[in-house]
Amino acid sequence: MGAVTGATMIATPDQQKRAAAREAALLVETGMYLGLGTGSTVEYFLDALSERIKAESLSITCVATSLVTERRAAELGIGVVPLSGMLDLAIDGADEVEFGTLHLIKGLGGALLREKQIAESARQFVVIADESKLVRRLGERTPLPVEIVDFAVERTIARIGDIGLPGVLRMSDAATPYRTDNGNRIVDCTMAVAMTPPVLEATLKTIAGVVETGLFTHGCAAAIIGMTDGSTRRFDGDPWARAGVASHVATLRSMGLPLPHPKPVIAVMGVSASGKSTIGALLAACLGVAFIDGDDLHPQSNRAKMQAGHPLNDNDRLPWLHRIAGALRGWRDAGCGGVIVSSLLTRHYRDLVRSGCAGLILVNLTGRRDLLAKRAAGRHGHFMPPDLLDSQFATLEPPGADETVMNIDVDASPIAIVTSIMQRLAEGV
Ligand SMILES: O=C[C@H](O)[C@H](O)[C@H](O)COP(=O)(O)O
């Protein structure tokens, strides 16, 4: 128990870490492909996770961000595999969590490079920490660790100093520089610059010799903080982080793709597993417009029916399609553009949505059944009955030659798909 002062319980930092870790462990579901962070808070998470695995016979596949975590996981009977493909969830600690933005400083434990690789590979990247880590401005309480190659170390430190970040080489003892799991060195820097964290992160990466920085400026879907009063608080990240596409958004934005003018109003259609949500969210982020998942517009009566396991009929879908058309029309009239995703498998549905919004651009995501079935099966933690994909293909009325539709083959990466949509939009096709 924590110390008691008057009527107020003060949870110790370890109790706060444990509380945050236990709450995060509840996010894990059987079948998940899970990233394990590094640090003392993550150790509590590993304990809570192993308890759940034993008590509930959970079957999960894990990837570790450090050799220390790999060893601790093995002691607890949690096996780890190399990173390959997208993770469903990654849980990690942090040295600072900026209030509002959820930008992070990480790496006091030296694991920042693998931590960032795993954070970028996670559909959901969730941070756990005690209350002392919450700051108004990054750099308030800790130095910024920067991983550098073990060659011309003094030169790299001097170049980092040139941009206003005086740093010292981290040492393991008085005579031995610290070495990361990747065989590199760490410079701990004072953040004495006016640059915003994303600009600083990008600037540091322009210096030859810098491998990675401890600034994590995109992708944190949520931070679960153990508070001194014994409670936990959850802070949510930006919509792109919550949609699990933040690292792709950062890449696409840095590519400087041409922007169409005026901002388009787009409906992204396609069968299940065609990647509508990912592509739609990325496209909206690139265009700088609003994004809506069409399913979120179902009236309550439809939700209740679906929850009860009853399929919707055309009458049920009518008010919902009108809502989709209304949202699209609203964006068009306001001139602000926007992206909605919805399967829109039949001609009738597409006509209805189109008739409410002249000028609508339909992006049709197409893919072979075997490719989509493989993708659906590859979504760890998601089970799509094969019948569902078959019934989607049976219902699909492919857009006719008289429909103005941008057909996009999804046998490519999300970055490549969105790049080609952006180019076609800019060319007006
Ligand atoms: O390299 C280490 C990591 O970034 C850790 O996640 C971070 O240092 C937080 O560690 P702790 O939970 O021990 O405060």
The ligand as an SDF file (V2000), in Angstrom:
LIG
                    3D

 14 13  0  0  0  0  0  0  0  0999 V2000
   15.1920    2.4820  -23.3430 O   0  0  0  0  0  0  0  0  0  0  0  0
   14.3410    2.4170  -22.4690 C   0  0  0  0  0  0  0  0  0  0  0  0
   12.9540    2.7300  -22.6510 C   0  0  0  0  0  0  0  0  0  0  0  0
   12.7140    3.7860  -23.5180 O   0  0  0  0  0  0  0  0  0  0  0  0
   12.0450    2.7380  -21.4440 C   0  0  0  0  0  0  0  0  0  0  0  0
   10.7720    2.5260  -21.9410 O   0  0  0  0  0  0  0  0  0  0  0  0
   12.0330    4.0100  -20.6690 C   0  0  0  0  0  0  0  0  0  0  0  0
   13.3520    4.3090  -20.2820 O   0  0  0  0  0  0  0  0  0  0  0  0
   11.1060    3.9230  -19.4500 C   0  0  0  0  0  0  0  0  0  0  0  0
   11.6190    3.0620  -18.4890 O   0  0  0  0  0  0  0  0  0  0  0  0
   10.9610    2.8960  -17.0600 P   0  0  0  0  0  0  0  0  0  0  0  0
    9.6580    2.2240  -17.2440 O   0  0  0  0  0  0  0  0  0  0  0  0
   11.9520    2.0390  -16.2960 O   0  0  0  0  0  0  0  0  0  0  0  0
   10.8460    4.2510  -16.4600 O   0  0  0  0  0  0  0  0  0  0  0  0
  1  2  2  0
  2  3  1  0
  3  4  1  0
  3  5  1  0
  5  6  1  0
  5  7  1  0
  7  8  1  0
  7  9  1  0
  9 10  1  0
 10 11  1  0
 11 12  2  0
 11 13  1  0
 11 14  1  0
M  END
$$$$
